Amino acid sequence: MQLQTKIEIKPFVEKISHTDKIMMLGSCFANSIGERLQNAKFNVCINPFGVIYNPFSIANSMELLIVNTEITERDLLWHNGLFYNFCYHTSFSSTEKQSALDKMNEASRKGSEFLKSAKHIIITLGSAIAYKYKKYNKTVANCHKIPACEFEKVNLKIDDIVEIISLSIQKVSNINSDVNFIFTVSPVRYSGDGAHENQLSKSRLLIAVDEICNANRQCHYFPAYEIMMDELRDYRFYADDMLHPSNLAVDYIWQKFSAAAISAESLAIIDEIKKISTAKSHRAFNPNSDEHRKFLKTCLEKTKCLQTKYPFLDMTEELEYFTVK
């Protein structure tokens, strides 16, 4: 008996390996998948500008990373006791001007350097609704809790999304010819604009991404949105806000992604890392016992073996944890 609508996912031709650099850009769902890649010891750069939802701002972030222009005092704005910039998430804001500049420029510098040698850029589009700051006539990545009356709401058109993202893809490819792009549409519902408008927004994103992938050989689509809507069609797969996928749902989508997009060798490595991570999460009844010290020593040797076998893995944290003090 079939109790689920299964989404068929064709295996990717260009698989992700632990030796590849992976950049995540886009919505909070990009963060969720990026964190799982990090936990699996992939070399990942997650949202150097912070969480971004609309395609225009995501495209702009790629172009800013290409140029790597330093943020100066003139680029900072001040509101509610904080210095901020419309291209960066609120996590980069600060009560101190220099602190805000340092955080923004350091993230931009690292992201720019990473982009030049990234093998895969995974882009999660969240919403086809953007907000333009009226004073500067500029689309923003984050509104920084500035009153809504100071912004103009913009429903991005499919053709405009395709054009701006395609242009950014070309610019990135000009400095990194080996890069591949993986697109997803975030399964997170944006309730502020109403259920109908959210569906229209997601529809425009899905059509735009389809056109982008059909026109660019280095672009691929992973159906995270469809998996959530069809395979996980139940509120038990949602977080308490009933809008975001629960951890269980993200884990399920991560498993689907891993099976389709990650190489066989890296999948085997992930299994080995899971064993070590499980051992690391073990809480001893008596940390000072000989038995626990023996356990730590055994785990340390296993970690050293894995590090030796795969020198590109960063097992520093695990080696330090298992070392008997």
MOMO-V856720 format. One record per run of one state. SS is the DSSP state (h for helix, s for strand, l for the rest). FROM is the first residue (numbers start at 1). TO is the last residue. If there is no record, write none. Layout:
BEGIN
<<SS | FROM | TO> <SS | FROM | TO>>
END
This chain:
BEGIN
<<l | 1 | 15> <s | 16 | 16> <l | 17 | 20> <s | 21 | 26> <l | 27 | 27> <h | 28 | 39> <l | 40 | 42> <s | 43 | 46> <l | 47 | 53> <s | 54 | 54> <h | 55 | 67> <l | 68 | 72> <h | 73 | 75> <l | 76 | 76> <s | 77 | 79> <l | 80 | 81> <s | 82 | 84> <l | 85 | 89> <h | 90 | 92> <l | 93 | 93> <s | 94 | 94> <l | 95 | 96> <h | 97 | 117> <l | 118 | 119> <s | 120 | 125> <l | 126 | 126> <s | 127 | 127> <l | 128 | 128> <s | 129 | 133> <l | 134 | 137> <s | 138 | 140> <l | 141 | 147> <h | 148 | 150> <s | 151 | 155> <l | 156 | 157> <h | 158 | 175> <l | 176 | 179> <s | 180 | 185> <l | 186 | 190> <h | 191 | 193> <l | 194 | 194> <h | 195 | 215> <l | 216 | 218> <s | 219 | 221> <l | 222 | 223> <h | 224 | 231> <l | 232 | 234> <h | 235 | 237> <s | 238 | 238> <l | 239 | 244> <s | 245 | 245> <l | 246 | 246> <h | 247 | 261> <s | 262 | 262> <l | 263 | 263> <h | 264 | 280> <l | 281 | 289> <h | 290 | 309> <l | 310 | 315> <h | 316 | 322> <l | 323 | 325>>
END
